[in-house]
Amino acid sequence: MNRNVRRKQPLLSILVWSITTALLFLPVHQPTVSAATPKAADLVKDGQPIDTDSPRYKKLFAELRDTHQFTEKELQKLFKGVSIKRRVLELMDKQWEAKPYYKYRPLFITSKTISTGKKKLKQHRELLDRIEQEFGVDREIIVAIWGIESQFGTHSGSFPVFQTLNTLFDAYPRRSDFFRKQLIHFLLLCRENQMDPHQVKGSYAGAFGQTQFIPSSFREYAVSFDGDKRRDVFNSTEDILASIANYLHRFKWRRTAPIYADIGSELKSKELISANAKGRKGRVTYQEIVSAQGVDIPLPPGNRKLSVVGLEIAPTKGGGYRYVAGYPNFQAITEWNHSNRYAMAVSELAEAIR
């Protein structure tokens, strides 16, 4: 991983980054755990050996052998001594409450991040020229996501991904099936890209590299753009930035098309109120917004429907909400991360570094 020498970051900022980015690709709605329900971390000890002779692992090994052609010798070597990382479960057990936008935004949009983003635009100008032409995604958005995901590659996580995914498969019942699939994808991508599964590090939720892809997203969207055919989201800036662009391209990003537009401090129709309440899945027509809000905003490409996003304003600045219309490009960002707040932070960071 490309890590430059840097000053140590405050522990709080690193924890905030870790909790926020680790949840990027996980479904937003998770069941609430009551206080009486034992947490996953309470049921295990750190370093506790995982029983690979259990029925769940026997079934996993059978699939890896029969469907993916791993040999028994390979599996025994890979899984020998695998153990529980209790800290992974402790962090997964924490309920990350959604912050109002006026608290969320400053986590990612700082003078340092903007300054670094501007430097990255200049440093990688020719590369970004090629990526824009190939994938049709605006460079500022690519760099903004890079900055938010891994602080431009300076913080990509320190948890061994193989141990993390085994811990979550074996000892996190609510998401066991999901992490079983990710574990299989991880072993496949390591084989496909000549990576040692035991050497890859990432977040406590199994995301890794400067893109912070989970394994299934890596296999689907990561690309090689440096000419060697190996997809490297750890060290190859070409692959990292092109992979971010490819993800958005696959969700129909349109270069230079609108991303969002302000539509007022209150919503003036039931349709808009309903769309806002539905979150990222809520959609209304352009005509409905223009008619209800009395605003003059750009037409969306293909006359596609728009999102309605409410952003909390700090009480010290009057409180209330700032409402924006999210265009198809905004919606593409919410495919990367299902949070409208995240999409707005990316959009505003991109504006600031442009």
SULURJO-V917821 format. One record per residue. N is the residue number from 1. RES is the residue in three letters. OMEGA is omega in radians with two decimals (* if undefined). Layout:
# SULURJO-V917821
n->N res->RES omega->OMEGA
n->N res->RES omega->OMEGA
This chain:
# SULURJO-V917821
n->1 res->MET omega->-3.10
n->2 res->ASN omega->-3.10
n->3 res->ARG omega->3.09
n->4 res->ASN omega->3.09
n->5 res->VAL omega->-3.09
n->6 res->ARG omega->3.07
n->7 res->ARG omega->-3.13
n->8 res->LYS omega->-3.14
n->9 res->GLN omega->3.05
n->10 res->PRO omega->-3.09
n->11 res->LEU omega->-3.11
n->12 res->LEU omega->-3.10
n->13 res->SER omega->3.12
n->14 res->ILE omega->3.13
n->15 res->LEU omega->3.10
n->16 res->VAL omega->3.13
n->17 res->TRP omega->-3.06
n->18 res->SER omega->-3.11
n->19 res->ILE omega->-3.09
n->20 res->THR omega->-3.07
n->21 res->THR omega->-3.12
n->22 res->ALA omega->-3.09
n->23 res->LEU omega->-3.00
n->24 res->LEU omega->-3.01
n->25 res->PHE omega->3.12
n->26 res->LEU omega->3.11
n->27 res->PRO omega->-3.03
n->28 res->VAL omega->-3.02
n->29 res->HIS omega->3.09
n->30 res->GLN omega->-3.12
n->31 res->PRO omega->3.12
n->32 res->THR omega->3.13
n->33 res->VAL omega->-3.13
n->34 res->SER omega->-3.10
n->35 res->ALA omega->-3.10
n->36 res->ALA omega->-3.12
n->37 res->THR omega->3.11
n->38 res->PRO omega->3.09
n->39 res->LYS omega->-3.08
n->40 res->ALA omega->-3.09
n->41 res->ALA omega->-3.12
n->42 res->ASP omega->-3.03
n->43 res->LEU omega->-3.09
n->44 res->VAL omega->3.02
n->45 res->LYS omega->3.10
n->46 res->ASP omega->-3.13
n->47 res->GLY omega->3.13
n->48 res->GLN omega->-3.13
n->49 res->PRO omega->3.05
n->50 res->ILE omega->-3.11
n->51 res->ASP omega->-3.13
n->52 res->THR omega->3.02
n->53 res->ASP omega->3.14
n->54 res->SER omega->-3.14
n->55 res->PRO omega->-3.10
n->56 res->ARG omega->3.13
n->57 res->TYR omega->3.06
n->58 res->LYS omega->3.10
n->59 res->LYS omega->3.09
n->60 res->LEU omega->-3.13
n->61 res->PHE omega->3.14
n->62 res->ALA omega->3.11
n->63 res->GLU omega->3.13
n->64 res->LEU omega->3.10
n->65 res->ARG omega->-2.95
n->66 res->ASP omega->-3.07
n->67 res->THR omega->-3.00
n->68 res->HIS omega->2.99
n->69 res->GLN omega->2.93
n->70 res->PHE omega->3.11
n->71 res->THR omega->3.11
n->72 res->GLU omega->3.12
n->73 res->LYS omega->3.11
n->74 res->GLU omega->-3.10
n->75 res->LEU omega->3.13
n->76 res->GLN omega->3.12
n->77 res->LYS omega->-3.11
n->78 res->LEU omega->-2.98
n->79 res->PHE omega->-3.14
n->80 res->LYS omega->3.07
n->81 res->GLY omega->-3.13
n->82 res->VAL omega->-3.03
n->83 res->SER omega->-3.13
n->84 res->ILE omega->2.98
n->85 res->LYS omega->-3.01
n->86 res->ARG omega->-3.12
n->87 res->ARG omega->3.08
n->88 res->VAL omega->-3.12
n->89 res->LEU omega->3.09
n->90 res->GLU omega->-3.14
n->91 res->LEU omega->3.10
n->92 res->MET omega->-3.14
n->93 res->ASP omega->-3.13
n->94 res->LYS omega->3.10
n->95 res->GLN omega->-3.11
n->96 res->TRP omega->-3.11
n->97 res->GLU omega->3.13
n->98 res->ALA omega->3.12
n->99 res->LYS omega->2.99
n->100 res->PRO omega->-3.01
n->101 res->TYR omega->-3.12
n->102 res->TYR omega->3.01
n->103 res->LYS omega->-3.12
n->104 res->TYR omega->-3.06
n->105 res->ARG omega->-3.09
n->106 res->PRO omega->3.08
n->107 res->LEU omega->-3.01
n->108 res->PHE omega->-3.09
n->109 res->ILE omega->-3.13
n->110 res->THR omega->3.12
n->111 res->SER omega->3.13
n->112 res->LYS omega->-3.14
n->113 res->THR omega->3.12
n->114 res->ILE omega->-3.14
n->115 res->SER omega->3.13
n->116 res->THR omega->3.11
n->117 res->GLY omega->3.10
n->118 res->LYS omega->3.12
n->119 res->LYS omega->3.14
n->120 res->LYS omega->3.09
n->121 res->LEU omega->3.13
n->122 res->LYS omega->-3.09
n->123 res->GLN omega->-3.04
n->124 res->HIS omega->-3.05
n->125 res->ARG omega->-3.09
n->126 res->GLU omega->3.09
n->127 res->LEU omega->-3.14
n->128 res->LEU omega->3.01
n->129 res->ASP omega->-3.11
n->130 res->ARG omega->-3.12
n->131 res->ILE omega->3.09
n->132 res->GLU omega->-3.12
n->133 res->GLN omega->-3.09
n->134 res->GLU omega->-2.98
n->135 res->PHE omega->3.11
n->136 res->GLY omega->3.13
n->137 res->VAL omega->-3.09
n->138 res->ASP omega->-3.04
n->139 res->ARG omega->-3.10
n->140 res->GLU omega->3.10
n->141 res->ILE omega->3.12
n->142 res->ILE omega->-3.11
n->143 res->VAL omega->3.12
n->144 res->ALA omega->3.12
n->145 res->ILE omega->3.08
n->146 res->TRP omega->-3.14
n->147 res->GLY omega->-3.12
n->148 res->ILE omega->-3.06
n->149 res->GLU omega->-3.03
n->150 res->SER omega->-3.10
n->151 res->GLN omega->3.11
n->152 res->PHE omega->3.05
n->153 res->GLY omega->-3.11
n->154 res->THR omega->-3.14
n->155 res->HIS omega->-3.07
n->156 res->SER omega->3.09
n->157 res->GLY omega->-3.06
n->158 res->SER omega->3.14
n->159 res->PHE omega->3.04
n->160 res->PRO omega->-2.99
n->161 res->VAL omega->-3.12
n->162 res->PHE omega->3.11
n->163 res->GLN omega->3.13
n->164 res->THR omega->-3.09
n->165 res->LEU omega->3.06
n->166 res->ASN omega->3.10
n->167 res->THR omega->-3.09
n->168 res->LEU omega->3.06
n->169 res->PHE omega->-3.01
n->170 res->ASP omega->-2.92
n->171 res->ALA omega->3.09
n->172 res->TYR omega->-2.96
n->173 res->PRO omega->-3.07
n->174 res->ARG omega->-3.08
n->175 res->ARG omega->-3.04
n->176 res->SER omega->-3.12
n->177 res->ASP omega->3.13
n->178 res->PHE omega->-3.08
n->179 res->PHE omega->2.99
n->180 res->ARG omega->3.11
n->181 res->LYS omega->3.14
n->182 res->GLN omega->3.10
n->183 res->LEU omega->3.10
n->184 res->ILE omega->3.10
n->185 res->HIS omega->-3.11
n->186 res->PHE omega->3.14
n->187 res->LEU omega->3.12
n->188 res->LEU omega->-3.11
n->189 res->LEU omega->3.08
n->190 res->CYS omega->3.11
n->191 res->ARG omega->-3.11
n->192 res->GLU omega->-3.04
n->193 res->ASN omega->3.09
n->194 res->GLN omega->3.13
n->195 res->MET omega->3.06
n->196 res->ASP omega->-3.09
n->197 res->PRO omega->-3.08
n->198 res->HIS omega->-3.09
n->199 res->GLN omega->-3.07
n->200 res->VAL omega->3.10
n->201 res->LYS omega->-3.11
n->202 res->GLY omega->-3.10
n->203 res->SER omega->3.14
n->204 res->TYR omega->3.08
n->205 res->ALA omega->3.03
n->206 res->GLY omega->3.06
n->207 res->ALA omega->-3.01
n->208 res->PHE omega->3.09
n->209 res->GLY omega->-3.13
n->210 res->GLN omega->3.05
n->211 res->THR omega->-3.03
n->212 res->GLN omega->3.00
n->213 res->PHE omega->2.84
n->214 res->ILE omega->-3.03
n->215 res->PRO omega->-3.10
n->216 res->SER omega->3.11
n->217 res->SER omega->3.07
n->218 res->PHE omega->-3.08
n->219 res->ARG omega->-3.09
n->220 res->GLU omega->-2.93
n->221 res->TYR omega->-3.11
n->222 res->ALA omega->3.14
n->223 res->VAL omega->2.98
n->224 res->SER omega->-3.11
n->225 res->PHE omega->-3.11
n->226 res->ASP omega->3.02
n->227 res->GLY omega->-3.09
n->228 res->ASP omega->3.09
n->229 res->LYS omega->3.11
n->230 res->ARG omega->-3.10
n->231 res->ARG omega->-3.02
n->232 res->ASP omega->3.14
n->233 res->VAL omega->3.11
n->234 res->PHE omega->-2.97
n->235 res->ASN omega->-3.07
n->236 res->SER omega->3.12
n->237 res->THR omega->3.10
n->238 res->GLU omega->-3.13
n->239 res->ASP omega->-3.11
n->240 res->ILE omega->-3.07
n->241 res->LEU omega->3.11
n->242 res->ALA omega->3.13
n->243 res->SER omega->3.05
n->244 res->ILE omega->-3.14
n->245 res->ALA omega->-3.12
n->246 res->ASN omega->3.11
n->247 res->TYR omega->-3.13
n->248 res->LEU omega->3.09
n->249 res->HIS omega->-3.13
n->250 res->ARG omega->3.08
n->251 res->PHE omega->2.93
n->252 res->LYS omega->3.03
n->253 res->TRP omega->3.08
n->254 res->ARG omega->-3.11
n->255 res->ARG omega->3.14
n->256 res->THR omega->3.08
n->257 res->ALA omega->-3.14
n->258 res->PRO omega->3.08
n->259 res->ILE omega->3.09
n->260 res->TYR omega->3.07
n->261 res->ALA omega->3.11
n->262 res->ASP omega->-3.09
n->263 res->ILE omega->3.03
n->264 res->GLY omega->-3.09
n->265 res->SER omega->3.03
n->266 res->GLU omega->3.12
n->267 res->LEU omega->-2.95
n->268 res->LYS omega->3.03
n->269 res->SER omega->3.13
n->270 res->LYS omega->-3.13
n->271 res->GLU omega->3.14
n->272 res->LEU omega->3.11
n->273 res->ILE omega->3.13
n->274 res->SER omega->3.14
n->275 res->ALA omega->3.12
n->276 res->ASN omega->-3.12
n->277 res->ALA omega->-3.12
n->278 res->LYS omega->3.13
n->279 res->GLY omega->-3.01
n->280 res->ARG omega->-3.13
n->281 res->LYS omega->3.14
n->282 res->GLY omega->-3.10
n->283 res->ARG omega->3.03
n->284 res->VAL omega->3.13
n->285 res->THR omega->3.04
n->286 res->TYR omega->-3.10
n->287 res->GLN omega->3.13
n->288 res->GLU omega->-3.14
n->289 res->ILE omega->-3.12
n->290 res->VAL omega->-3.11
n->291 res->SER omega->-3.06
n->292 res->ALA omega->-3.01
n->293 res->GLN omega->-3.12
n->294 res->GLY omega->-3.10
n->295 res->VAL omega->3.08
n->296 res->ASP omega->-3.10
n->297 res->ILE omega->-3.09
n->298 res->PRO omega->3.02
n->299 res->LEU omega->3.08
n->300 res->PRO omega->3.09
n->301 res->PRO omega->3.12
n->302 res->GLY omega->-3.12
n->303 res->ASN omega->3.13
n->304 res->ARG omega->-3.10
n->305 res->LYS omega->-3.08
n->306 res->LEU omega->3.01
n->307 res->SER omega->3.04
n->308 res->VAL omega->-2.98
n->309 res->VAL omega->3.08
n->310 res->GLY omega->-3.10
n->311 res->LEU omega->-3.07
n->312 res->GLU omega->3.09
n->313 res->ILE omega->-3.11
n->314 res->ALA omega->3.09
n->315 res->PRO omega->3.14
n->316 res->THR omega->3.11
n->317 res->LYS omega->3.07
n->318 res->GLY omega->3.13
n->319 res->GLY omega->-3.12
n->320 res->GLY omega->-3.05
n->321 res->TYR omega->2.92
n->322 res->ARG omega->-3.13
n->323 res->TYR omega->3.09
n->324 res->VAL omega->2.99
n->325 res->ALA omega->3.12
n->326 res->GLY omega->-3.12
n->327 res->TYR omega->3.13
n->328 res->PRO omega->3.07
n->329 res->ASN omega->3.06
n->330 res->PHE omega->3.14
n->331 res->GLN omega->3.08
n->332 res->ALA omega->3.10
n->333 res->ILE omega->3.12
n->334 res->THR omega->2.98
n->335 res->GLU omega->3.05
n->336 res->TRP omega->3.09
n->337 res->ASN omega->-2.98
n->338 res->HIS omega->-3.11
n->339 res->SER omega->3.02
n->340 res->ASN omega->3.11
n->341 res->ARG omega->3.11
n->342 res->TYR omega->-3.12
n->343 res->ALA omega->3.13
n->344 res->MET omega->3.11
n->345 res->ALA omega->3.08
n->346 res->VAL omega->-3.10
n->347 res->SER omega->-3.10
n->348 res->GLU omega->3.05
n->349 res->LEU omega->3.10
n->350 res->ALA omega->3.10
n->351 res->GLU omega->-3.07
n->352 res->ALA omega->-3.12
n->353 res->ILE omega->-3.10
n->354 res->ARG omega->*
